């Protein structure tokens, strides 16, 4: 799941830097802001294709992030239960 999250971050970073012409650091920040649902008004896609990509990227990326958070929290909970049983 972590690998998928990294792939999504990289795809967003590459897309926005090439298609929208933003710097790599700016688009990495923008990509993380989208996936963590932090409001980021620093960058805004200019092209129609960029706007459509952002819609799909947001829907897909937030779903993946939620899955990652759920998986990590379940592992932490299971570890805590194991420690309590000892």
DSSP file (Angstrom, degrees, kcal/mol; ACC not computed):
  #  RESIDUE AA STRUCTURE BP1 BP2  ACC     N-H-->O    O-->H-N    N-H-->O    O-->H-N    TCO  KAPPA ALPHA  PHI   PSI    X-CA   Y-CA   Z-CA
    1    1 A X     >        0   0    0      0, 0.0     4,-2.1     0, 0.0     5,-0.1   0.000 360.0 360.0 360.0 -37.1    0.0    0.0    0.0
    2    2 A X  H  >  +     0   0    0      1,-0.2     4,-2.4     2,-0.2     5,-0.2   0.901 360.0  53.2 -64.6 -39.5    2.9    2.3    0.7
    3    3 A X  H  > S+     0   0    0      1,-0.2     4,-2.3     2,-0.2    -1,-0.2   0.892 107.9  50.4 -61.5 -40.0    4.3    1.6   -2.7
    4    4 A X  H  > S+     0   0    0      2,-0.2     4,-2.3     1,-0.2    -1,-0.2   0.893 109.2  51.6 -65.0 -40.1    1.0    2.6   -4.3
    5    5 A X  H  X S+     0   0    0     -4,-2.1     4,-2.4     2,-0.2    -2,-0.2   0.917 110.3  48.2 -62.5 -43.7    0.9    5.8   -2.3
    6    6 A X  H  X S+     0   0    0     -4,-2.4     4,-2.7     1,-0.2    -2,-0.2   0.904 110.2  52.5 -63.5 -41.2    4.4    6.7   -3.5
    7    7 A X  H  X S+     0   0    0     -4,-2.3     4,-2.6     2,-0.2    -2,-0.2   0.899 109.5  48.8 -61.8 -40.4    3.5    5.9   -7.1
    8    8 A X  H  X S+     0   0    0     -4,-2.3     4,-2.3     2,-0.2    -2,-0.2   0.918 111.4  49.5 -66.5 -42.7    0.5    8.2   -6.9
    9    9 A X  H  X S+     0   0    0     -4,-2.4     4,-2.4     1,-0.2    -2,-0.2   0.923 113.2  47.0 -60.7 -43.6    2.6   11.0   -5.4
   10   10 A X  H  X S+     0   0    0     -4,-2.7     4,-3.0     2,-0.2     5,-0.3   0.901 110.3  52.0 -65.7 -40.5    5.2   10.5   -8.2
   11   11 A X  H  X S+     0   0    0     -4,-2.6     4,-2.6     1,-0.2     5,-0.2   0.915 112.2  46.2 -64.2 -40.9    2.5   10.4  -10.9
   12   12 A X  H  X S+     0   0    0     -4,-2.3     4,-2.6     2,-0.2     5,-0.3   0.916 113.5  49.1 -64.7 -42.8    1.0   13.7   -9.7
   13   13 A X  H  X S+     0   0    0     -4,-2.4     4,-1.9    -5,-0.2    -2,-0.2   0.932 114.8  43.7 -62.9 -46.8    4.4   15.3   -9.4
   14   14 A X  H  X S+     0   0    0     -4,-3.0     4,-2.2     2,-0.2     5,-0.3   0.934 115.1  49.1 -65.0 -46.0    5.5   14.3  -12.8
   15   15 A X  H  X>S+     0   0    0     -4,-2.6     4,-3.2    -5,-0.3     5,-0.6   0.958 114.0  43.3 -59.8 -53.1    2.2   15.2  -14.4
   16   16 A X  H  X5S+     0   0    0     -4,-2.6     6,-1.4     1,-0.2     4,-1.1   0.854 114.3  50.3 -66.0 -34.5    1.9   18.7  -12.9
   17   17 A X  H  <5S+     0   0    0     -4,-1.9     4,-0.3    -5,-0.3    -1,-0.2   0.894 121.4  33.4 -71.3 -36.8    5.5   19.5  -13.5
   18   18 A X  H  <5S+     0   0    0     -4,-2.2    -2,-0.2    -5,-0.2    -3,-0.2   0.947 127.9  33.9 -81.4 -51.9    5.4   18.5  -17.2
   19   19 A X  H  <5S+     0   0    0     -4,-3.2    -3,-0.2    -5,-0.3    -2,-0.1   0.836 130.6  30.6 -78.4 -33.7    1.8   19.4  -18.2
   20   20 A X  S  <<S-     0   0    0     -4,-1.1    -3,-0.2    -5,-0.6    -1,-0.2   0.587  99.1-127.5-103.5 -12.4    1.3   22.5  -16.0
   21   21 A X        +     0   0    0     -5,-0.5    -4,-0.2    -4,-0.3     2,-0.2   0.712  55.4 146.4  77.2  20.5    4.9   23.7  -16.0
   22   22 A X        -     0   0    0     -6,-1.4    -1,-0.2     1,-0.1    -2,-0.1  -0.505  55.4 -93.9 -86.2 159.5    5.2   24.0  -12.2
   23   23 A X     >  -     0   0    0     -2,-0.2     4,-2.5     1,-0.1     5,-0.2  -0.339  32.1-116.6 -69.8 155.5    8.5   23.4  -10.3
   24   24 A X  H  > S+     0   0    0      1,-0.2     4,-2.2     2,-0.2     5,-0.2   0.897 114.7  50.0 -61.5 -42.7    9.0   19.9   -8.9
   25   25 A X  H  > S+     0   0    0      1,-0.2     4,-2.2     2,-0.2    -1,-0.2   0.919 111.4  49.2 -63.6 -43.5    9.1   21.1   -5.3
   26   26 A X  H  > S+     0   0    0      1,-0.2     4,-2.5     2,-0.2    -2,-0.2   0.911 113.5  45.3 -62.5 -42.9    5.8   23.0   -5.8
   27   27 A X  H  X S+     0   0    0     -4,-2.5     4,-2.8     2,-0.2    -1,-0.2   0.829 109.9  54.1 -75.5 -29.2    4.0   20.1   -7.4
   28   28 A X  H  X S+     0   0    0     -4,-2.2     4,-2.4    -5,-0.2     5,-0.2   0.938 111.9  45.7 -64.2 -45.1    5.3   17.6   -4.8
   29   29 A X  H  X S+     0   0    0     -4,-2.2     4,-2.5     2,-0.2    -2,-0.2   0.929 114.1  48.8 -59.6 -46.3    3.9   19.9   -2.1
   30   30 A X  H  X S+     0   0    0     -4,-2.5     4,-2.2     2,-0.2    -2,-0.2   0.899 110.6  50.9 -61.2 -43.4    0.6   20.3   -4.1
   31   31 A X  H  X S+     0   0    0     -4,-2.8     4,-2.3     2,-0.2    -1,-0.2   0.917 112.0  46.0 -63.3 -44.4    0.3   16.5   -4.6
   32   32 A X  H  X S+     0   0    0     -4,-2.4     4,-2.0     1,-0.2     6,-0.3   0.903 110.9  54.0 -64.7 -40.6    0.8   15.8   -0.8
   33   33 A X  H  <>S+     0   0    0     -4,-2.5     5,-1.8    -5,-0.2     4,-0.3   0.896 110.0  47.4 -61.1 -40.6   -1.7   18.6    0.0
   34   34 A X  H ><5S+     0   0    0     -4,-2.2     3,-1.2     1,-0.2    -2,-0.2   0.949 113.0  47.4 -65.0 -48.2   -4.3   17.0   -2.3
   35   35 A X  H 3<5S+     0   0    0     -4,-2.3    -2,-0.2     1,-0.3    -1,-0.2   0.772 116.4  43.2 -68.6 -26.2   -3.8   13.5   -0.9
   36   36 A X  T 3<5S-     0   0    0     -4,-2.0    -1,-0.3    -5,-0.2    -2,-0.2   0.341 110.3-121.7 -98.9   6.4   -3.9   14.6    2.7
   37   37 A X  T < 5 +     0   0    0     -3,-1.2     2,-0.5    -4,-0.3    -3,-0.2   0.722  59.0 151.6  58.2  27.0   -6.9   16.9    2.0
   38   38 A X      < -     0   0    0     -5,-1.8     2,-0.3    -6,-0.3    -1,-0.2  -0.754  54.8-111.4 -82.3 129.3   -5.0   20.0    3.2
   39   39 A X        -     0   0    0     -2,-0.5     2,-0.5    -3,-0.1    -5,-0.1  -0.457  39.9-178.0 -66.6 121.6   -6.3   23.0    1.4
   40   40 A X        +     0   0    0     -2,-0.3     3,-0.3     1,-0.1    -1,-0.1  -0.912  18.5 165.6-126.2 104.6   -3.7   24.2   -1.0
   41   41 A X        +     0   0    0     -2,-0.5    -1,-0.1     1,-0.2    -2,-0.1   0.229  57.1  94.4 -99.2  13.6   -4.5   27.3   -2.9
   42   42 A X  S    S+     0   0    0      1,-0.1     2,-0.4   -16,-0.1    -1,-0.2   0.866  90.6  30.5 -74.4 -35.1   -0.9   27.9   -4.0
   43   43 A X        -     0   0    0     -3,-0.3     2,-0.4   -17,-0.1    -1,-0.1  -0.929  63.0-177.8-123.8 148.2   -1.2   26.0   -7.3
   44   44 A X        -     0   0    0     -2,-0.4     7,-0.1    -3,-0.1    -3,-0.0  -0.968  33.9-111.0-144.9 127.9   -4.1   25.6   -9.6
   45   45 A X        -     0   0    0     -2,-0.4   -25,-0.0     1,-0.1   -29,-0.0  -0.298  25.6-166.9 -57.8 140.2   -4.2   23.6  -12.8
   46   46 A X        +     0   0    0    -26,-0.0    -1,-0.1     5,-0.0     2,-0.1   0.815  62.2  69.4 -97.7 -39.5   -4.5   25.9  -15.8
   47   47 A X  S  > S-     0   0    0      1,-0.1     4,-1.9   -28,-0.1     5,-0.1  -0.433  81.2-124.7 -83.5 156.2   -5.4   23.5  -18.6
   48   48 A X  H  > S+     0   0    0      1,-0.2     4,-2.4     2,-0.2     5,-0.2   0.902 115.2  52.8 -62.7 -40.6   -8.7   21.6  -18.9
   49   49 A X  H  > S+     0   0    0      1,-0.2     4,-2.7     2,-0.2    -1,-0.2   0.894 107.6  51.8 -62.0 -39.5   -6.7   18.4  -19.0
   50   50 A X  H  > S+     0   0    0      2,-0.2     4,-2.1     1,-0.2    -1,-0.2   0.869 109.3  49.8 -63.9 -37.6   -5.0   19.4  -15.8
   51   51 A X  H  X S+     0   0    0     -4,-1.9     4,-1.9     2,-0.2    -2,-0.2   0.906 112.1  46.9 -68.1 -41.9   -8.3   20.1  -14.1
   52   52 A X  H  X S+     0   0    0     -4,-2.4     4,-2.2     2,-0.2     5,-0.2   0.918 111.8  51.3 -65.6 -42.8   -9.7   16.7  -15.2
   53   53 A X  H  X S+     0   0    0     -4,-2.7     4,-3.2     1,-0.2     5,-0.2   0.907 107.8  53.6 -58.4 -41.9   -6.5   15.0  -14.0
   54   54 A X  H  X S+     0   0    0     -4,-2.1     4,-2.5     2,-0.2    -1,-0.2   0.890 106.9  51.3 -62.5 -40.5   -6.8   16.8  -10.6
   55   55 A X  H  X S+     0   0    0     -4,-1.9     4,-2.2     2,-0.2    -1,-0.2   0.960 116.3  39.8 -60.2 -51.5  -10.4   15.5  -10.2
   56   56 A X  H  X S+     0   0    0     -4,-2.2     4,-2.5     1,-0.2     5,-0.3   0.888 115.1  52.9 -66.5 -39.2   -9.4   11.9  -10.9
   57   57 A X  H  X S+     0   0    0     -4,-3.2     4,-2.8    -5,-0.2     5,-0.3   0.898 110.2  48.4 -62.1 -42.1   -6.2   12.2   -8.9
   58   58 A X  H  X S+     0   0    0     -4,-2.5     4,-2.4    -5,-0.2     5,-0.3   0.944 113.1  45.7 -65.8 -48.7   -8.0   13.5   -5.9
   59   59 A X  H  X S+     0   0    0     -4,-2.2     4,-1.4    -5,-0.2    -2,-0.2   0.941 120.9  38.7 -61.2 -48.4  -10.7   10.8   -5.9
   60   60 A X  H  X S+     0   0    0     -4,-2.5     4,-2.1    -5,-0.2    -2,-0.2   0.938 117.2  49.4 -67.8 -47.6   -8.1    8.0   -6.4
   61   61 A X  H  X S+     0   0    0     -4,-2.8     4,-2.6    -5,-0.3    -2,-0.2   0.880 109.2  49.7 -64.0 -41.6   -5.4    9.5   -4.2
   62   62 A X  H  X S+     0   0    0     -4,-2.4     4,-2.6    -5,-0.3    -1,-0.2   0.897 110.2  52.6 -66.2 -38.4   -7.7   10.1   -1.2
   63   63 A X  H  X S+     0   0    0     -4,-1.4     4,-2.0    -5,-0.3    -2,-0.2   0.918 111.2  46.2 -60.7 -43.5   -9.0    6.6   -1.4
   64   64 A X  H  X S+     0   0    0     -4,-2.1     4,-2.4     2,-0.2    -2,-0.2   0.911 112.1  50.7 -66.2 -42.8   -5.5    5.2   -1.4
   65   65 A X  H  X S+     0   0    0     -4,-2.6     4,-2.6     1,-0.2    -2,-0.2   0.909 109.6  50.5 -62.1 -41.9   -4.5    7.4    1.5
   66   66 A X  H  X S+     0   0    0     -4,-2.6     4,-2.5     1,-0.2    -1,-0.2   0.904 110.5  49.9 -62.8 -40.6   -7.5    6.3    3.6
   67   67 A X  H  X S+     0   0    0     -4,-2.0     4,-2.5     2,-0.2    -2,-0.2   0.905 111.0  49.5 -63.3 -41.8   -6.7    2.7    2.9
   68   68 A X  H  X S+     0   0    0     -4,-2.4     4,-2.5     2,-0.2    -2,-0.2   0.929 111.9  47.5 -63.1 -45.7   -3.1    3.2    4.0
   69   69 A X  H  X S+     0   0    0     -4,-2.6     4,-2.5     1,-0.2    -2,-0.2   0.904 112.4  50.2 -62.7 -41.9   -4.1    4.9    7.2
   70   70 A X  H  X S+     0   0    0     -4,-2.5     4,-2.3     2,-0.2    -2,-0.2   0.923 111.2  48.5 -62.4 -44.9   -6.6    2.2    7.9
   71   71 A X  H  X S+     0   0    0     -4,-2.5     4,-2.1     2,-0.2    -2,-0.2   0.922 113.1  46.7 -63.2 -44.9   -4.0   -0.5    7.4
   72   72 A X  H  X S+     0   0    0     -4,-2.5     4,-2.3     1,-0.2    -1,-0.2   0.917 112.9  49.3 -63.9 -43.4   -1.5    1.2    9.6
   73   73 A X  H  X S+     0   0    0     -4,-2.5     4,-2.2     1,-0.2    -1,-0.2   0.874 110.3  50.9 -66.5 -36.0   -4.0    1.8   12.3
   74   74 A X  H  X S+     0   0    0     -4,-2.3     4,-2.6     2,-0.2    -1,-0.2   0.894 110.1  49.7 -67.5 -38.7   -5.2   -1.8   12.3
   75   75 A X  H  X S+     0   0    0     -4,-2.1     4,-2.2     2,-0.2    -2,-0.2   0.897 111.5  48.9 -65.6 -39.6   -1.6   -3.0   12.5
   76   76 A X  H  X S+     0   0    0     -4,-2.3     4,-2.2     2,-0.2    -2,-0.2   0.904 111.8  49.3 -64.9 -40.8   -1.0   -0.7   15.5
   77   77 A X  H  X S+     0   0    0     -4,-2.2     4,-2.3     2,-0.2    -2,-0.2   0.918 111.3  48.7 -65.5 -43.5   -4.2   -2.0   17.1
   78   78 A X  H  X S+     0   0    0     -4,-2.6     4,-2.2     1,-0.2    -1,-0.2   0.898 111.2  50.4 -63.2 -40.2   -3.2   -5.6   16.6
   79   79 A X  H  X S+     0   0    0     -4,-2.2     4,-2.1     1,-0.2    -1,-0.2   0.898 109.6  51.0 -63.8 -40.4    0.3   -5.0   18.0
   80   80 A X  H  X S+     0   0    0     -4,-2.2     4,-2.0     1,-0.2    -2,-0.2   0.907 109.4  50.3 -64.0 -41.7   -1.3   -3.3   21.1
   81   81 A X  H  X S+     0   0    0     -4,-2.3     4,-1.5     1,-0.2    -1,-0.2   0.894 109.1  52.1 -63.3 -39.6   -3.6   -6.3   21.6
   82   82 A X  H  X S+     0   0    0     -4,-2.2     4,-0.7     1,-0.2    -1,-0.2   0.901 110.2  48.2 -63.2 -40.6   -0.6   -8.6   21.4
   83   83 A X  H >< S+     0   0    0     -4,-2.1     3,-0.5     1,-0.2    -1,-0.2   0.858 109.2  53.2 -68.2 -34.8    1.3   -6.6   24.0
   84   84 A X  H 3< S+     0   0    0     -4,-2.0    -1,-0.2     1,-0.2    -2,-0.2   0.803 103.7  57.3 -69.8 -28.6   -1.8   -6.5   26.3
   85   85 A X  H 3<        0   0    0     -4,-1.5    -1,-0.2     1,-0.2    -2,-0.2   0.691 360.0 360.0 -76.1 -18.5   -2.0  -10.3   26.2
   86   86 A X    <<        0   0    0     -4,-0.7    -1,-0.2    -3,-0.5    -2,-0.2   0.473 360.0 360.0 -80.4 360.0    1.5  -10.8   27.5
